[in-house]
Every structure is written in structure tokens, then in C-alpha cells.
Amino acid sequence: MKPALPNYVTRATPVAQGDRVPWYKSTFPTYAGIFLWVGFYLQIAGTTLRFGGIGVCLAGLIVAGVLCFALFYYAPASLGQKTGLPLYVVATSTFGTTGGYLIPGILMGLLQLGWVAVIGSVAADFILKGVHRTSHGLFIAIAIVWIYGLGWIAIKGIHHVARVAKILNWVPLIMIAVVFLHNRAGISNYRPVDSQPAVAFANMLTVVIGYFATAGAAGADFGMNNRNSKDIALGGIFGIVLGAVIAGGLPLLSIAGYIGSGAGPINFDYTATVASVGALAPLMFLLFALASFVPTCFSSFIASNSFATMLPHVSRKTSTLVGLTVSVVLAVTGVAGDLVGFFGIVAASFAPICGAMAADYLLAGRKWNGPVAGINWAGCIAWLIGFLVGIADKIAFIPASWVRADNPASVYSFTAAFVIYLLLRPISKGKAPSASLA
């Protein structure tokens, strides 16, 4: 007797073709908004512009955007578009119906809690900068209210948040343009502090892909609302490639201009460049914080949905409250303040998911073959090896010369999972379930 599909799969309803919308109303603004959040470019220059000239950094930004589109987004988004089903369902072909509980099911929820912490931390810090305060106690209070309050709003009224997003997503674009115009005169004077172009280029790949990794896998959730493959391509090109170049490029140029002008001490943090604007700076910090309202709500909602779907015997209220508490602890203890380090963890976790899914997509003839019952060991082993590759620089017994920090570990992690899946899948055929959504 063939095994039955679990409830989290059978309860999924494909998005009807008539309910789908064009790329410029869905995928494009969503991904553009993701890159326009200030957390993306807040620390982007510290490991890139410090070591490379403007041309090298911008080239790295363009290549990173293309890799995000081609490697991390395209296969999941295409699967979502062709099936109308979300990530946790289409991923059952790669990881199995049992393996899917953890990868990407629970894992997506856990990493979203990290995102909530990071966004809450950045928002609290920017609010304090906007009101000229440096109190750690006040930072803790703001972070607690921000995370619990917006988490509750996300669960109760996410449809209202989506409406607000159409406006707030573009507020950062206006501000980074203003900061760029204020600092543009010093751009031609910028010189790297420690000229190592290859390091700058590789670090740019690491930062951008690490930031994007979960959003790439979530392309299935965005793609299921697209009408056809053209929407997938155009939404990705304009939302991801162009979004990364503009949202990363303008702040990079602004930081280079600020340092090149000699107006203050060398500081690669974007907050110093924003502060250089003068009287407008406090308002801009508050507006950057306000724009963090949308990503906080969306990350809280995704985490809540993940736990409610994968842990149906635990009430949504309980799992959400526990999850938000974890986010609060990460934010108030300062753990969430290391953005580049967090991006590395995200990349190590989700780059192999995207790699295994891309391999599965190609082996299936660019379509979805339906769920694999139980555990698809090819996918799970590919993920594990890819994850270990992604965090190799944190494993004590591996020689440091093998995993220098400037290595684009996310690309290696994706590639390892992709290759391992191609090798293992033909010899690890999973059992077909008794019902199929394919």
C-alpha cells in the first residue's frame, strides 16, 4: 500500500490562474522592497569597499544579482508558477514529505525569527539615532515593543500590511537617493583603505547572496502568483538584479563619496553617511525605521505560518509567542547586530536548499514530479553537505587557509548541494505517495 500524503500537503490549494497577477504587481515590487530595506546595505561597505575600488565593488554587485536570480530564485519561482503551490509543498519533491517538515519547513520559520530580531534591532537603533538618544535600556524597550507589537499586527492583519507596503517600500529609495546626491562630489576621490580587489569582489558575493538566500527559496511563494514564465523572468530581472544593483550601488557610492570628501573620520557604516546629510538626518533615521515596519510584519507572519503548518498540534498563538520571544532575546542581547555574520548563517542554511531544488528541477525536465513520500535522502544529504560547506569557516578542525572569510561560501554551498543531488538522486528513488498533486 502506498503511503498517504501528510495534511500539510493535502491542504495546500493551488492559486488559480485567474487569480494571478503580472510581474510588475507582484514579484518585482516584492523583491525590490526586500533589497531596499536598510539592513541590506547598512554594513555592505565594510568588507567590500574597504578592500576594493568602486568599479570592482559594483561589478561584484552585478554578478551577485545575476547569481541570485539564476541560481537561487529561478528554479523555486518556476516551480511555484507551474504548480501554483507554495515552497513547503513543491520542496517535498526534493526533500520528501517527512524531510520537508524540517527542510525547508521548520528551518524557514527559525530563520525568519532571526530576521525579526535583526530588523527589530536595526529599527530600535535608528529610532534612537533619530531622537538623539544612546540609552541601552531604551533600546531594549523599543526592541521589545517593536517585535511583539508588529508580530501581533502581522498575525491579525497581514492584508493591511500588504497595502501599506506599496507605499513604505519606496520610502528608502527616496532617502538613499538624497544621501547619494549629498555625497556624490567626493566619489572620485575615494581610494580603498587596503587594496585587495579579489577580496572585495568575493565579499560582495558573500554579503548579497547571504542576504538574499531565504528570499530566493521563497521565490516559489512569490512565483505561484505569477501568470507565466515571462512574469518569472521579468520579475526576477527587475526586482532582483536591478533591485540589488540600485539598492546596493547608491549606498556604496554614497559611502565612497562621504569618505572621499574627507568630511569626517573613515567610517564604512552607512549610518555615518546618513548622518552627514545634516539637519535632515534625524528625520531620515526615523523614516528608515518606519520602513522596517513592513519586513518585520512579513517575517513574523512567515514564521508564524511555518510553525502553524509544520506543528499543527501546537496552537498558533503559543508557537508565535515563543518564536517572538526568541527574536526579542536575540535583539536585546546584541546577537542580531552582526548583520554580515547573520547573512552567512542564512546562506549556509538556504543556499543548499536552492541548490538541491535546482538540481531536482533539471532532473525532472523543468517540471514538478510531485511529492516523494517519507525522506528523499538525496535532498537531505545534499543539504547537509552543502550546509557544512557553507559554515566551514566556523569548524575548528578545518585549516583556515581552506576557508578564508573572503571566499563566497554561499556559492560553494549551492554548488555542493547541486552536484551531490545530481549524483545521489538516480540511486535513491523515493516511493510515490498514494495521492499526487503533480
C-alpha positions in Angstrom: 0.0 0.0 0.0 1.4 3.4 -1.0 1.9 5.9 1.8 -0.6 8.8 2.1 0.3 12.4 1.8 0.5 14.4 5.1 -2.1 17.0 5.9 0.3 20.0 5.3 0.5 18.8 1.7 -3.1 17.8 1.0 -4.5 21.0 2.5 -2.5 23.2 0.1 -4.7 24.7 -2.6 -3.0 25.9 -5.9 -3.5 29.5 -6.8 -6.0 29.6 -9.7 -4.8 31.1 -13.0 -7.5 33.7 -12.9 -6.2 35.0 -9.5 -2.7 35.6 -10.7 -1.2 39.0 -11.4 1.5 40.5 -13.7 5.2 40.6 -12.5 5.1 44.4 -12.0 2.3 44.0 -9.4 3.8 41.1 -7.5 7.4 39.7 -7.9 9.1 43.0 -8.9 7.8 45.2 -6.1 8.3 42.4 -3.5 11.9 41.8 -4.4 12.7 45.4 -4.9 11.3 46.1 -1.4 13.5 43.3 0.1 16.7 44.9 -1.3 15.6 48.4 -0.4 15.4 47.6 3.3 18.3 49.4 5.0 19.7 46.2 6.6 20.9 45.1 3.2 23.3 48.0 2.7 23.9 49.1 6.3 27.2 47.2 6.6 27.7 46.3 2.9 30.8 48.5 2.5 32.9 47.3 5.5 34.1 44.1 3.8 33.9 45.3 0.2 34.6 49.0 -0.3 37.4 48.8 2.3 39.3 46.4 0.0 38.3 47.4 -3.5 37.6 50.4 -5.7 34.2 51.4 -6.7 34.3 49.6 -10.1 35.3 46.3 -8.5 32.5 46.6 -5.9 29.9 47.5 -8.4 31.0 44.6 -10.7 30.7 42.2 -7.7 27.2 43.7 -7.0 26.1 43.0 -10.6 27.4 39.4 -10.6 25.9 38.8 -7.2 22.5 40.0 -8.5 22.7 37.7 -11.5 23.7 34.7 -9.4 20.8 35.4 -7.0 18.4 35.4 -10.0 19.9 32.4 -11.9 20.9 30.1 -9.1 18.8 30.9 -6.1 15.5 32.2 -7.4 14.7 30.8 -10.8 14.0 27.1 -10.1 11.9 27.7 -6.9 10.0 30.5 -8.6 9.3 28.4 -11.8 8.1 25.5 -9.7 5.7 27.9 -7.8 4.4 29.4 -11.1 3.9 26.0 -12.8 2.1 24.4 -9.8 0.5 27.4 -8.0 1.8 25.8 -4.8 4.0 27.2 -2.0 7.6 26.4 -1.2 6.9 23.8 1.6 4.8 21.8 -0.9 7.0 21.9 -4.0 10.1 21.2 -1.9 8.6 17.8 -1.0 9.8 16.6 -4.3 13.4 17.4 -3.3 13.3 16.6 0.5 10.3 14.3 0.8 7.1 14.7 2.7 8.8 13.9 6.0 12.1 15.6 5.3 10.1 18.7 4.3 8.9 19.2 7.9 12.4 20.3 8.7 13.8 21.4 5.3 12.6 24.0 4.5 9.5 23.9 6.8 10.7 24.5 10.3 14.1 25.9 9.1 12.3 28.7 7.3 10.4 29.6 10.5 13.6 29.6 12.6 15.5 31.8 10.2 12.6 34.2 10.0 12.8 34.6 13.8 16.4 35.6 13.2 15.2 38.1 10.6 12.6 39.6 13.0 15.4 40.0 15.6 17.7 41.7 13.1 15.0 44.0 11.7 13.8 44.9 15.2 17.4 45.7 16.3 18.1 47.9 13.3 14.7 49.7 13.8 15.4 50.4 17.5 18.9 51.7 16.8 17.6 54.0 14.1 14.8 55.3 16.3 17.4 56.2 18.9 19.5 57.9 16.4 16.5 59.8 15.2 15.8 61.2 18.6 19.5 61.6 19.6 19.5 59.1 22.4 22.0 56.4 23.2 20.3 54.6 26.2 20.7 50.8 26.1 17.7 50.5 28.3 15.6 52.5 25.9 16.9 50.3 23.0 15.7 47.2 24.8 12.3 48.7 25.5 11.9 49.8 21.9 13.0 46.4 20.5 10.5 44.6 22.8 7.6 46.8 21.8 8.6 46.7 18.2 8.9 42.9 17.9 5.9 41.9 20.0 3.7 44.7 18.7 4.4 44.2 15.0 4.3 40.4 15.4 0.8 40.7 16.7 -0.2 43.1 13.9 1.2 40.6 11.3 -1.0 37.8 12.6 -4.1 39.8 13.0 -4.0 42.0 9.8 -1.3 41.0 7.3 -3.6 42.1 4.5 -3.5 45.6 5.8 0.3 45.4 6.0 0.4 44.4 2.3 -1.4 47.6 1.4 1.0 49.8 3.5 3.9 48.0 1.9 3.0 49.5 -1.5 3.9 52.9 -0.1 6.6 52.2 2.6 8.7 50.0 0.3 9.6 53.1 -1.7 10.5 55.4 1.2 14.1 54.0 1.4 14.6 54.6 -2.3 13.9 58.3 -1.9 16.3 58.5 1.1 19.2 56.6 -0.4 18.9 58.9 -3.5 19.0 62.0 -1.2 22.1 60.7 0.6 23.7 59.9 -2.7 23.1 63.4 -4.1 24.6 64.9 -0.9 27.8 62.9 -1.1 28.4 62.5 -4.8 31.1 65.1 -5.0 33.6 63.0 -3.1 33.2 59.8 -5.1 36.1 60.4 -7.5 38.4 60.9 -4.6 37.8 57.6 -2.9 40.7 55.1 -2.6 40.5 51.6 -0.9 42.0 51.5 2.6 43.5 48.1 2.0 43.6 47.4 -1.7 42.7 43.7 -2.3 40.3 43.7 -5.3 39.7 39.9 -5.3 38.7 40.1 -1.6 36.3 42.9 -2.2 34.7 41.1 -5.2 34.3 37.8 -3.3 33.0 39.5 -0.2 30.3 41.3 -2.2 29.0 37.9 -3.4 29.0 36.6 0.1 27.1 39.6 1.5 24.5 39.9 -1.2 23.8 36.2 -1.7 23.7 35.7 2.1 21.1 38.4 2.4 19.1 37.0 -0.4 19.2 33.3 0.2 15.8 32.8 2.0 14.1 35.2 -0.4 15.4 33.1 -3.3 13.9 29.9 -1.9 10.7 31.8 -1.2 10.5 32.5 -4.9 8.1 29.6 -5.0 5.7 31.5 -2.8 6.0 34.6 -5.0 6.0 32.7 -8.3 2.8 30.9 -7.6 1.1 34.3 -8.0 2.6 34.8 -11.4 0.8 34.1 -14.7 3.6 32.6 -16.8 7.4 32.1 -17.2 7.7 35.6 -18.7 6.5 37.0 -15.4 9.1 34.9 -13.5 11.9 36.2 -15.7 10.9 39.9 -15.8 10.0 40.0 -12.1 13.4 38.5 -11.2 15.5 40.6 -13.6 13.9 43.9 -12.5 13.2 43.0 -8.9 16.4 41.1 -8.1 19.2 42.0 -10.4 18.2 45.7 -10.9 17.0 45.9 -7.3 20.3 44.7 -5.9 22.3 47.0 -8.1 20.3 50.1 -7.3 19.7 49.4 -3.6 23.3 48.3 -3.1 25.0 50.6 -5.6 23.7 54.0 -4.4 24.7 53.5 -0.8 28.1 52.2 -1.8 28.7 55.3 -3.9 27.4 57.5 -1.1 29.8 55.9 1.4 32.7 56.3 -1.0 31.7 59.9 -1.5 31.5 60.6 2.2 34.9 59.1 2.8 36.4 60.7 -0.3 35.2 64.1 0.7 37.2 63.9 4.0 34.3 65.4 5.9 34.8 63.1 8.8 36.8 60.0 10.0 36.8 57.0 7.8 33.6 55.0 8.6 32.2 52.3 6.3 28.9 52.1 8.2 26.0 53.6 6.2 24.7 55.4 9.3 27.7 57.7 9.3 27.0 58.6 5.7 23.3 59.3 6.5 24.4 61.5 9.5 26.5 63.6 7.1 23.3 64.9 5.5 22.9 67.3 8.4 19.6 68.6 9.6 17.6 66.0 7.6 19.5 63.1 9.2 17.3 62.6 12.3 14.1 62.5 10.1 15.8 60.1 7.7 16.8 57.7 10.5 13.2 57.7 11.7 11.9 57.1 8.2 14.3 54.2 7.7 12.9 52.7 11.0 9.4 53.3 9.8 10.2 51.5 6.5 11.3 48.5 8.7 7.6 48.1 9.7 6.8 46.0 6.6 9.7 43.5 6.7 9.1 42.9 10.4 5.5 42.1 9.8 6.2 39.8 6.8 8.9 37.9 8.6 6.7 37.4 11.7 3.9 36.2 9.5 6.1 33.7 7.6 7.5 32.4 10.8 4.0 32.0 12.4 2.7 30.2 9.2 5.7 27.9 9.2 5.2 26.8 12.8 1.4 26.5 12.5 1.7 24.4 9.3 4.5 22.1 10.4 3.5 21.9 14.1 -0.3 21.7 13.8 -0.7 20.3 17.4 0.8 23.4 18.9 -1.5 26.4 18.8 -0.5 29.2 16.5 -0.7 31.7 19.4 1.7 29.7 21.5 4.2 28.9 18.8 4.2 32.6 17.6 4.6 33.9 21.1 7.5 31.6 21.8 9.1 32.4 18.5 8.8 36.2 19.0 10.4 35.8 22.5 13.4 34.2 20.8 13.6 37.1 18.5 13.5 39.6 21.4 16.3 37.8 23.2 18.5 37.8 20.1 17.8 41.5 19.6 18.3 42.8 23.1 21.4 40.8 23.7 23.1 42.2 20.7 23.4 38.9 18.8 21.3 40.3 16.0 23.6 43.2 15.5 26.2 41.3 13.4 24.4 41.5 10.1 27.2 40.1 7.9 27.6 37.1 10.3 23.8 36.5 10.2 23.8 36.7 6.4 26.5 33.9 6.4 24.2 31.6 8.5 21.3 32.3 6.3 23.3 31.5 3.2 24.7 28.3 4.7 21.1 27.2 5.6 19.3 28.1 2.4 21.9 28.0 -0.4 21.9 24.2 -0.3 18.1 24.1 -0.3 18.2 26.2 -3.5 21.0 24.0 -5.0 19.2 20.7 -4.4 15.9 22.2 -5.7 17.6 23.4 -8.8 19.1 20.0 -9.5 15.8 18.3 -8.9 14.1 20.8 -11.2 16.5 20.0 -14.0 16.4 16.2 -13.5 12.6 16.4 -13.7 12.7 18.0 -17.1 12.0 21.5 -15.7 8.7 20.5 -14.1 7.4 19.2 -10.8 7.2 15.5 -10.4 5.1 15.6 -7.2 5.9 14.7 -3.6 8.3 12.0 -2.6 6.9 10.0 0.4 8.9 10.0 3.6 12.5 11.3 3.3 14.2 11.9 0.0 17.7 11.1 1.2 19.3 12.6 -1.9 17.9 16.0 -1.0 18.6 15.8 2.7 22.2 14.6 2.3 22.8 17.2 -0.4 21.5 19.9 2.1 23.7 18.6 4.9 26.9 18.6 2.9 26.1 22.0 1.4 25.4 23.4 4.9 28.7 22.1 6.2 30.5 23.7 3.2 28.7 26.9 4.0 29.8 27.0 7.6 33.3 25.5 7.0 35.0 28.7 8.3 33.3 28.1 11.7 34.5 24.5 12.0 37.6 24.4 14.2 39.5 21.4 12.7 39.4 22.7 9.1 42.5 24.7 8.1 41.8 28.4 7.9 43.6 28.6 4.6 40.9 26.5 3.0 38.0 28.7 4.0 39.2 32.3 4.1 36.5 34.7 5.0 36.5 36.3 1.6 35.5 33.0 -0.1 32.0 33.2 -1.4 30.8 30.3 0.7 27.2 30.6 -0.4 28.2 29.8 -4.0 30.2 26.8 -2.8 27.3 25.7 -0.6 24.9 25.9 -3.5 27.2 24.1 -5.9 28.0 21.3 -3.4 24.3 20.6 -2.9 23.5 20.8 -6.6 26.3 18.3 -7.5 25.5 15.9 -4.6 21.8 15.8 -5.6 22.6 15.1 -9.2 24.8 12.2 -8.1 22.5 10.7 -5.5 19.0 11.1 -6.9 19.3 8.5 -9.6 20.2 5.8 -7.0 17.8 7.0 -4.2 14.3 6.7 -5.8 11.6 7.6 -3.2 8.3 5.9 -3.1 5.4 7.6 -4.7 2.6 8.6 -2.3 -1.0 7.3 -2.7 -2.2 10.7 -3.9 -0.3 13.2 -6.1 -0.6 17.0 -6.5 1.6 16.9 -9.6 
